[in-house]
Amino acid sequence: MKGAAMQQVPTGDELLKVLGALGNPHRMRIIGALLEGRNYVSRLARELGIGRPLLHMHLQRLEAAGLVVGTLELSESGKSMKYFELTPFCFALTPQSVATAAQTLTEEERTTVKESAK
């Protein structure tokens, strides 16, 4: 990962996406693997020992949360390859930051949070 990550102040919805994305051991391992630098899906799947369909699903979740970015590139042989790399991120989880984020939750997210607590 290039450069220092800047601390971000996420909205409540963004914070839920980030926490949800990181709340899985496979996705945490993907973040760890991508810390070494960008990588393409097939090699990343081999390194992590998981199938490509499962890896794609996890990468999509990380990408939706803004933690990784994917780019499609052509290899020298003309084969298209999807590369992923980390986006710089830094989130401070404090009672104050969580309370501030909670004030910005959209109605849909508030309902989801209430329903999942039941």
C-alpha positions in Angstrom: 0.0 0.0 0.0 1.4 3.4 -1.0 1.6 6.3 1.3 0.1 6.8 4.8 -3.6 6.2 5.3 -5.6 9.1 6.3 -8.1 8.8 9.1 -11.6 8.9 7.7 -14.8 10.1 9.5 -17.4 7.7 8.0 -21.2 8.1 8.0 -23.2 5.6 10.0 -24.0 3.7 6.7 -20.4 3.7 5.6 -19.2 2.5 9.0 -21.7 -0.4 9.0 -20.4 -1.4 5.5 -16.8 -1.3 6.6 -17.4 -3.3 9.8 -19.6 -5.8 8.0 -16.9 -6.2 5.3 -14.2 -6.8 7.9 -16.4 -9.1 10.1 -15.3 -12.2 8.2 -11.9 -14.0 8.6 -11.6 -14.6 4.8 -11.9 -10.9 4.1 -9.4 -10.0 6.9 -7.0 -12.5 5.3 -7.6 -10.9 1.9 -6.7 -7.5 3.3 -3.5 -9.0 4.8 -2.6 -10.6 1.5 -3.2 -7.3 -0.4 -1.0 -5.4 2.0 1.9 -6.9 0.1 0.7 -5.2 -3.1 -1.9 -5.6 -5.8 -2.7 -9.1 -7.0 -4.9 -10.8 -9.5 -7.8 -13.0 -8.5 -6.3 -16.4 -9.6 -3.0 -15.9 -7.8 -4.8 -14.5 -4.7 -7.1 -17.5 -4.6 -4.2 -19.9 -4.7 -2.3 -18.0 -2.0 -5.3 -17.9 0.3 -6.4 -21.5 -0.5 -10.0 -20.5 -1.4 -11.9 -21.0 -4.6 -12.3 -18.1 -7.1 -16.1 -17.8 -6.8 -15.8 -17.4 -3.0 -12.9 -15.0 -3.4 -14.9 -12.9 -5.9 -17.8 -12.7 -3.4 -15.5 -11.5 -0.6 -13.7 -9.1 -2.9 -17.0 -7.6 -4.0 -18.0 -7.0 -0.4 -14.6 -5.3 0.3 -14.9 -3.2 -2.8 -18.5 -2.1 -1.9 -17.1 -0.9 1.5 -14.4 1.0 -0.3 -11.5 -1.0 1.2 -10.2 -2.4 -2.1 -10.4 -1.4 -5.7 -10.4 -3.8 -8.7 -9.2 -3.1 -12.2 -9.5 -5.3 -15.3 -6.3 -5.5 -17.4 -5.2 -7.5 -20.4 -2.2 -9.9 -20.0 0.4 -10.1 -22.8 -1.4 -13.2 -24.1 -4.6 -11.2 -24.4 -6.3 -12.8 -21.4 -8.3 -10.4 -19.2 -7.2 -10.4 -15.6 -8.8 -8.7 -12.6 -6.4 -7.1 -10.2 -7.2 -5.9 -6.8 -5.4 -3.6 -4.4 -6.0 -1.9 -1.1 -7.3 1.6 -0.9 -5.7 3.6 1.9 -8.0 3.6 5.0 -7.8 4.4 8.7 -10.9 4.3 11.0 -10.7 5.3 14.6 -13.3 3.4 16.6 -14.1 5.3 19.8 -17.4 5.6 21.6 -17.6 9.2 20.3 -16.9 8.2 16.6 -19.5 5.5 16.8 -22.1 7.8 18.4 -21.4 10.4 15.7 -21.7 7.9 12.9 -25.0 6.6 14.5 -26.5 10.0 14.2 -26.1 9.8 10.4 -27.7 6.4 9.8 -30.3 6.4 7.1 -33.8 5.1 8.0 -33.1 1.9 6.0 -30.0 1.2 8.1 -31.7 2.1 11.4 -34.5 -0.4 10.5 -31.9 -3.1 9.6 -30.0 -2.5 12.8 -33.2 -2.8 14.9 -34.4 -5.9 13.1 -31.0 -7.7 13.5 -31.0 -7.0 17.2 -34.2 -9.0 17.7 
